[in-house]
């Protein structure tokens, strides 16, 4: 995943800070070594350019921060959590289509 200011990797404690600030956005739990991670990271980077600053985009590696994965109910290698005002409103596992992600993100903006 490339480093940019719109979609970037964070730590477990940083994720908790954002949630306490009641952020609206996407958190991708994905390990770089999983096959789908690269596809999802590329999709999120593309979408972050369109939806930022209304929607914030973060990534966290569940193998680097297993306590965060457990805390947020992530059991697999790839999960996407959607937040509105600091509350998880949806969770996707696996690789979603771009159309599905756009639809889910648009719902966050309502």
PEZIHU-V932844 format. One record per run of one state. SS is the DSSP state (H for helix, E for strand, C for the rest). FROM is the first residue (numbers start at 0). TO is the last residue. If there is no record, write none. Layout:
ss:SS from:FROM to:TO
ss:SS from:FROM to:TO
This chain:
ss:C from:0 to:5
ss:E from:6 to:8
ss:C from:9 to:10
ss:H from:11 to:19
ss:C from:20 to:23
ss:E from:24 to:29
ss:C from:30 to:35
ss:H from:36 to:50
ss:C from:51 to:54
ss:E from:55 to:59
ss:C from:60 to:64
ss:H from:65 to:70
ss:C from:71 to:76
ss:E from:77 to:83
ss:C from:84 to:85
ss:E from:86 to:92
ss:C from:93 to:96
ss:H from:97 to:107
ss:C from:108 to:109
